[in-house]
C-alpha cells in the first residue's frame, strides 16, 4: 500500500488522480481517504501446514514422559493415527485405570506432539439436556475457545472425557442416575455428526448466529477408574481359574495378571449397549510399581526432582543426593496409592524449606544443596552451603 502526502506549496495546478488502492493524506484533514477496493489486491493469509509426525515419533515423544505404560501408549497412539489417516474410520477408545497412572498425561503429550487443540472434561459436570448442569454441547464450545474460535482447528481437536465410569446407568451412591441421558448425548460426538454451535457474539451483526460443526474428525477418548469392575471380570472368568487351588498364591497372581475387561463387563457395570457397541478399543492402564515411580523420577521429562534441580541451577546451586533418596520418595508415594501424581506432593514437601532459604538470600550465596537421609519424612534434613 502506498501513502502519498500532498504539499501545501509548489504543487502543479493539475494533480494526477491517485491510483485506486492508495491512501491520500491532505494537510487540511490529515485523515486517510481509502478507496473501496483498497484490500482487493491483498492475498489471503494461508495457514502453514504442519507436518504430521510419524507414529514412531509420537510414541517416543509420549514415552519420554510417561513410564510403565509402553503397550498402552502404543494402543492409544495407533487409535489416534487410525482416525487421522483413514477418513472412514473413527476410533472410539476407552481407557481404564486408577488415578495417577498417566491417562491425562498421555493425552496431553499426544495433543502437544500432533499440534492439535486439546480439552479435558470431567463427566461428572454434565447432565442430560434440560437438567441443571453442563450440557454435552458445551464440550464443543470449550474446544472452540481453546482454538481461538477457529472452527477448522477445533474440528480436528482431541477430547478427553474422564470419570466416564460415573455415568454408568446404575442408581448407586457413586453413579449418576441420569448417566444414560448424558451418554446418549455423547453419541452425537462419537458418531461424527454435524452439530449447530453458536457463533461468537461479536460476529452476530455481520454473520450467522450459528455455525455447523463437523465432529467427524474429532479424536475422542473416554476414561475412568471403574472401581468394582474387577469383581465383574473375575466372576466372568471364574470357570477358567477353577483349576487353581484356592490357597495357591501363584494361581491367584496369574489370574489377576491375565484379567482383561470386555464389553460384556462394561454392560454389566451399567453402560447401555448402544454406547458400549461404539467402543472399538479398551486400554487397561498398569498400576505403577515402586520401580516405575523411581524410573519416572530418574528419566521422565516431567520428573519432579529434575524440575527442582533446574530451578536451583538458576540460583547457581548444584543439587546433590544419593540414589537411595529416589527409592524413598517412590516408596512414600506408593504408600498413598495415588500413583505418579503423589510424587510431586512428596518432592514439594522436601524442597519447601530449601526454596525459602534460597530465596531469602542473594543469588550466588549458596553453591550446593545436599539432601540428607531421612529428608522424605523430615524436610529440615538438608545442607545449604
N, C-alpha and C positions, 0 to 999 in steps of 0.2 A: 504494500500500500504506500503511495507517495503522498507526502504532505507538502503543500505549497503555501508560502506566506507571500501576500501581496504587499508591496512597499507603498508608502503614502505619496512619495515624490518620485519624479523621474520615470513615471510609468508611461508606456506608449498609450496613445489615445485609444487604440483598439487592442484589447487584450484577447488572446485566444481563449476559447472556452476550455475549461479543464476537461480532461478525458473522464469518461464515466468510470466510477470506481476510485476516484481520487477525492481527498478531503481538502477543502479550501478554508483557510483562516483569514478573516478580514480584520483590520485594525479596529473597526468600529465595534464589532460584536465579540471578537475573539472566541466565537463558538463555531464548531465544525458544521459544515453542510455535507451531509452524506447522501450520495446518490443511491437510488433504490437498489441497484444491482451491485452494491459495494462488496458483498460477500459471495457473489456468484462464482468468482474465479478461485475461491479458496477451496482446495481439495479437502474432502472429509478426512478426519484423523483415523487411520487404520490401527486397530489393536495389534500389537506384536504377538504373534502366535508362539506360545511356549512349547518347547519340545517335551513330548511325553517321555519320562524316564523309562528305561527298560524295567521289566518286572523284577529282575535280579537287583537292579539299583535301588528300587523302592524297598524290597525285602531287607537288603543290607542296611539301608538308612534307618529303618524301624528297629532292627536288631542291635544297632549301635546304642540304642536307648533302653529297649525292653529286653529283659533277660529271663530265661527259663520258659519261654513260650515259642520256641522255634517253629514247631509244626503248626501251632495256632496262627502265628503271623503269616506263614505261607498260605494257609487256607483263606485268611482274610484278604490278603493281597491278591490272590488268584480270583476271588469272588469280585473284587473291585475292578480288576482288569477285564474280567469277563463282561461286566456291564459296559465298560468303556469301549472295548474293541468290537463287540458284537451288538449291533443295534437291536436285534430281535431277541436278545437275552437280557433280562433284568434280574440281577442277583438279589435274593432276599435272605439275609443272614441273621441268625440268632446266636448270640454269644452268651454262654452260661459260665459264670464264675463269681467267686466271692469278691468282696471289696478289697482293693489293693493288689489285685492280680495283674493289672495292666490293661484293662479293657479300654478305658478312656485314653490312656497314653498312646496305645496303638492307633486309635482313630486320629488323634491329634497329629501324630507323626506322619500318618498316611496322607492326611489333607495337606500338610506342610510340603511334603515331597511332590505331590501331584499339583500343587499350586491351586487348590480348589477351596471355595468357601466352605466353612465348617461350622456347624452348630451342634451343641449337645443339649438334649432336652430331658427333663425328668417326667416320666409318665404319670407320676403322682399328681402333677399340677393340672392334668387335663380331665375334663368331664365330658359326657356326651352332650351333643348340641342342645341348647335350651336350658342347661343347668348352670348353676353358679360355678365359675372356674374358667380355666383357659380352654379355648376351642382348638381342635387339631389344626384348623386352617391357619392359626397363628404361628405354626412352625414355619410355614412358607414366608410369613411376614418377617420372622427372625432371620431367615436366610437372606431376604432382600435387604434387610438392614445391614447385615454383615457384608453384603456385596455393594453397599452404597447405592441401592435401588437399581443396580444393573441386572435386569431380568435375565439376560443371556448368561451371565456368570452364575446367578443364583440357580438357574435351571440345571446347572451341572454340579451343584453343591453336594456335600456329604452331610447326611443327617444321622446323628447317633442318639437313639432313644433308650435311655437307661431306665431301670426299675420297671421294665415291662411286665415282670412277673406279678407285680402288684395289681395288674389289670386282668388277671385270670378271673373268670366269672363265678367264683365260689364265694358265698356270703360268709366270710370268716372275719376275725378281728383284724387281720393283716391284709385282706384283699378287698378291693373296691367293688361293690355290688353293681355299679354302673359300668364296670370294665368292658363288657361286651359292646356297649354303645361306642366307647372310645375306640375299641379295636375295629369295629365296623367303619368308623370314620377314617381310621388309618389306612384302610384298604384303598381309599382314593389316592393316597400317595404310593402305596405298594403296586397298584395296578397300572400306574403310569398314565392316569387320566389328566385331562386339561382342567385346571381349576380357575375360577374367577377370583382375582385378588384386587383390592382397592389400590388405585394409583396414589402417589404422594399428594397431599393436599395442595401443594404449590403448582401442581400440574392440572388441576381440575378446570381452570378457566380456559386453557388452550387445548386440552385433550380430553380423552375419555376418563370417566371416573373409575373404571375397572380395566384390568388387563387380563389376557389369557396367559396362564402359567402352565407350561408343559412339564409334567412331573416324570416323563418317560426316561429322562437322562439323570435323574437323581440317584445317588447311591445311598441306600438306607440300611442301617444296622440297628437291630434290636438287642438289648442286653438286660441281664438281671442275675441276681444271686440264686434264685429259685430254691430257697430253703424248703426242705422236705421232699424234693424230687428224688433224692437218693433212695428213700423208702419205697417210692413207687417203682423205681427201676429195679431195686433188689427183689421186690415182690414179683415182678415180671420175670426176672432171671433166676428165681429161686430153684426151679426144677433143674437148671443146669449146674447148680452148686451143691446138689444133694449128695454127690459122691464124696464131698469133703467131710471130714469129721467135724463135729460142732466145736471141738476143742482144738482143732488144728489151726495154729497161727498162720501157717503157710497157705492153707485153703482160704482163710479169711482175707489175707493180703492179696492173693491172686484174684479173688472175686472182685475186690474193691478196685484193683488196678485195671481190670478189664471192663468195668462198668461203663456202658455207653448209653446215653439218653436217646430215645427215639421219639418220633412224632406221636406215637401212642401214649408215651409218658406225658407229653405236653397236653394232650387231650384230657387224660385222667387228672392232670394237675388243675384243669379248669379252663383251658383255652378252647374256643369254638373251632370246629373242624374247618370251617371256611378260612379262618386265619392261619391255622397250622398248615393247611394244604398249600399255602403260598410260600412257606419257608422251604428253601431248597438246600440250605447249608446250616448245620448245627455245629458250632465250635465250642468245645469244652476247655476252659482255661485250667491250667495246672495250679495247684496250691504251691506257694513259694516256700521252699525249704530254707533252712538257715544258710546252707552253702550258696544258694541262689541269691539270697539277700547280701551275702558277702561279695558275690560277683557284681551285683548292682553297685555297691559302694566302690569297688575297685575299677570297674571298666565302663560303666554306663555313662553316657553323655549327661544324664540327669542325676549323677551321683551327688548326694547332699554334701558329703565331706569334701569332695573336689570343688564344689561351689564355694565353700568357706575357704579352701586353700587358695583359690583365685582371688577371693576378696581380700585376704591377708597380704597377698603379693602386692596389691595396690598400696598398702602401707609399708611395703618393703620388709615384710616379715615372712620368714620361712617356717612352715608348719612341719613339726616332726612328731611321729608317733610310731608305735610298734604295730605290726600287722595284727597282733592278737586283739588290738582295740576294735578292729573291724568285726571280728568274731563276737566280741562282747556286745557291740551295737546290734548286730544281727540277732543275737540271742534275746536281747531285751525287746527288740521289735517283734520277733516271732512270738514271744510270750503274750503279746497283746492281741494276736490273731486278726490283725488288720492289714497284713501283707506289706508291700513296699511303701505304702503310704505312711506307715509308722516310722520308717527310717528317718524321715525328715524331722519328725517330732523329737526323736531321741537325739539326733545331731543338733537340733536347735537348742535343746537343753544344755548340751556340752559346751556350746560356744556362747551362751548367753552372757556370762560374766566376762569372758575373754573379750568380746566385742566392746563391752562397756569400758573396760580398761584401755583397750587400744584407741578408742575414740575420745578418751579423756586426756590424751597427751598429744604432743606434736608428732607429725609423721616422721618416722625415722628414729624415734627414741628407742623402740624395741626392734631387735634384729631377728629374733626367733621365738617361736611359741612351741613348747613341749607339752604334749598331753601325757599325763601320768596314768599308771594303772589305777583303776577304780573311778576314773572320771565319768563313766557312764552313770554311776549311782551318786557321785558327789562332784558337781561341776566346779568345785574350788581346787580340784587336784590338777593344776597345770602350772607351768613356769613361763613367765614372760621375761625376756632379758635382752 
